[in-house]
Amino acid sequence: MVVFVDGTTGIDTAVVDQWLGDIVAVTGVTKCYNDEGEILPRFQDDIKLCIVPNGDDSWGSWKARW
């Protein structure tokens, strides 16, 4: 799913860009745009980096920061 950050939210996208490819938990409104699902967070605290313990392979091929 795509996380779309609207410029009017005040969310620091430089922080979010650092997490590209990591596992994040996002709270927001969902919508469909061009046949693709999107999550639209409202505030900076709506996006949180998930920490996966080293050696925990329960996330499959996903990778997160340790």
Secondary structure as GFF3:
##gff-version 3
##sequence-region A 1 66
A	DSSP	beta_strand	2	3	.	.	.	ID=ss1
A	DSSP	three_ten_helix	7	9	.	.	.	ID=ss2
A	DSSP	alpha_helix	13	18	.	.	.	ID=ss3
A	DSSP	beta_strand	24	26	.	.	.	ID=ss4
A	DSSP	beta_strand	29	33	.	.	.	ID=ss5
A	DSSP	beta_strand	36	40	.	.	.	ID=ss6
A	DSSP	three_ten_helix	44	46	.	.	.	ID=ss7
A	DSSP	beta_strand	47	49	.	.	.	ID=ss8
###
